[in-house]
Amino acid sequence: MQPYANEPCPKRVPIFHSLSELEIQKITDVVHHKVFKKGERIIEEGEKSTSLYIIHSGKIKLSKLTVQGKEQIVHLLTVGDFFGEQNLFHDNTVMNLSGYAVEDTKICLLKKQDFDQIMANNPDISFKFLKTITKRLAHTEDLARTLATKDPEVRIANMLLEFCEIFGTEKQNAILINLPITREEISSYVGLTRETISRKLAKFADKGILTLIGNKQILIKNKGKLQTTGDPLLDF
């Protein structure tokens, strides 16, 4: 079980951190919970919804099918993240992405009318909410820009930097990443074959940038070299 997994859902969401205990309790009283097994679909692209989906525990991926029928992962979300926000502002809007549980996941559902009331009573939440959405849009733009490049090292470096930020743990001047998705899903995320990913990760390892620990962990030993995508060490 994850740490603090018994906490009320609103306490795990950064945009609600300014609320009082009483306000947290009011939100807790109106949320509904659903549990999804690893690999289970949470919501499908094209489906209508009037709820905000908040991750209480676990991880999810948001993806869509390309015109070739392949999965393209767009976002990886973890505890405290939310999705489905477009449904809160536009009537008759359908989901533009599908959501799947990457591991066993507990979701809190907050209905539109309840969230509208929360924002009306707490204007600062509206600002934080907008800030989070803007950051997510920037991520989508960065992903599109990354996928537009034909340089596989740039794609992999950007993915690893993102994983450092979201899933990394500092370990004595290094960052340990517990990979949130499989190699097959990584392939869907960065638009490269599994063989290319394995080959390039091995070259990063040979250059001392990282250490591969089985199939589930990567130890980043030199984050600076990942950030400097023009560095000769990344120019294989």
N, C-alpha and C positions, 0 to 999 in steps of 0.2 A: 504493500500500500504506500502511496506517495505521502510525503510529509504534509501534515495539516489537511489531509483529505477529508476530515470530518468537519472542517470549517464551513460555515454557510457560503454558498456560491458567491454572493456579492462581495464578500471579503477577499476573494481571490482575484477580483477584477480591478486592475489599476484605475480605471476611470471612476470607480466608486470609492476610492480610498479616502476621499474628503468627507464622506458621510458619517453621521453619528451612529452610535450603536442602535438607537431607536429607528433611524432611517434604514439601516442595514436590515433590521428585523422586519420592517414593513415590506422590503423587497423580497426577503427570504420567504415571507408568507404567501407571496403570489407567484413565485417561480414553480415550474413543473420540472420534474427530473426524468431523464431517459438514459438507459444504459445500453451501450452498443459493444458488441464483441469485435475483436480485431478483424479487419477486412469488411465489416458490415457497412452497408450504405446508410448514411444519415439523412441525406436529402439528395434529390436528383436534379440535374440541370433541366430547366423548363417547368419545374414544379412550383406551385404557388405556396406562399407561406406568409403568415402575419406575426411571426415571432422572431426575436433575437436569440441566436444560439450562443450560449456561453460554455466554454470548456471548464468543467469543474475538476476533472482529472483525465489524464490520457493525452493523446495527440491525434490530430486529424489532418488529412490532406484535402485541399480544394483543387479540383481538376476539371478539365473539359476534353472532349474528343476533338481531334483535328479533322480536317476534311479527308485525311487518309484513314480515319478511324482509329488513330493511335491516341493514347492518353497523354495529355500534357499537364503536368502538375504545375499549378500557378502559385499556391501558397501552402506552407506548412505551419500549422498553428498548435499551440500548446496551452497549458493551464493559464487561465485568466484571459485568453484571447476570445474574440467573438466573431461571428459571421452572420450573414443574412440581414445586414443593416439596411440594404437597399429596399427591403420590404417594409421598413418602418416609415419611409418617407414618400413612397409612391404606391397608390392603389393599383391593384391588378398587375403588379410587377412579378415576374417569375425569376427563379434563381438562374443566374448565368453560369454557375459552376456547380458541380456535384461535390458532395462531401462524404468522405469515407474515414472510418476509424483506422488509424495506423496501428493502434494497440487498443486493448480494452479501455473504453472511454465512457465517462459520465458527462452528460450534457444537461445544462439548465436552460429551460425555455422561458423567455420573458415576453409576454404578449404585448402587442403594439400599444394598446390603450394604457397598459401599466407603465410602459417605458415613456410614453408621452407625458404622463403625470409626473414621473420622476424628473424628467428634464424641465418641466414647467416649474417644479418646486426647487430645482437646483440648477441654475443657469451655468454654473461652472462645469457641470457634467457635459452639457452640450458642447462646450469648448473642447474638453478633453476627448469627447467622442469624435468631433470633427478632426482633431489633431491626429488621432489614431487612424481614421479613414484616409486622411491625406498621406500619412506615412505609408499606408498599404498601397495606395495608388502609385506612390513613388517607387515602391518595390516592384510593382507590376511593370512600370516603365523601365526600370533597371533590368528586369528579367527579359523584356522584349529586346533591349539593347544588347544584352549578353547573348541571347539566342541568335541575334543578327550577325554576330561575328563568327567567322569560320575557325577561329583559333580555339582549339579544345582546351588549351592550358588556361586561357582567360575564363572560359566557362567554369571549369573545375575550381579555379582559384576563387572566383566569386561565390560559388556554392559553399566552399569550405569556410570562407569569411562569414557568410551568413550563418552557417551552422555553429561557428565559434560564438557568435553573438547570441543565438537563441538556445543552443543545446550544449554549449561548451562549459567546462568547469576548469578553473585555473589550478594547475598542478606544478608548483616549483618552476616558474619561468616558462611554462608550457601550458597548452590548453588541451584538455582531453574532451574529445567529441564522442558522445554516444550516438551513433548514427540512428536517426529517427525512422529511416526508410531503408528498404532492401536495395541491393545493387540494381535490380531491375527497375525499381522506382526512381533511383538516382538517374538511370538512363532516360526515363521519361521526363525528369525534371530539367536536365541540362541538354537534352536532345543529342546524346551521343550513344554509341553502342557500348555494351558492357565491356567488350574487349578493349575499346579505346580508353574507357575510364580506368580499367585495371592497369593498362600499360602506362598511362600518364601518371597515375598515383604512384606506381613503382618508380618512375623517374623523379617525381617529387621526393620520394624516400631516398633515392640514390644521392640526391643533392643535399640531403640533410634537412629538408624543410619539414618533413613529417615522418612519423613511424606508424606503420599499419599494425594494428593489434587485432588479429583475427579478421572476421568480416563485419564486426559490429562497432569497432572503436578505431579512432584515428587520433594520434597525439601530434598536435601542431607544435613544432619546436621553434619555428621562426615565422611568426605571423607577419613580420615586416616584409619578408620576401614574397608573401602571398599578396600583400597590398600593393607592392610595386610590380604591377603586371608587365612593365617594360623592362624589368631587370633581366639581364642575360641568363640568369638561372632559370627563368620561366620561358625563355625563348628556345625551346627545343627544336 
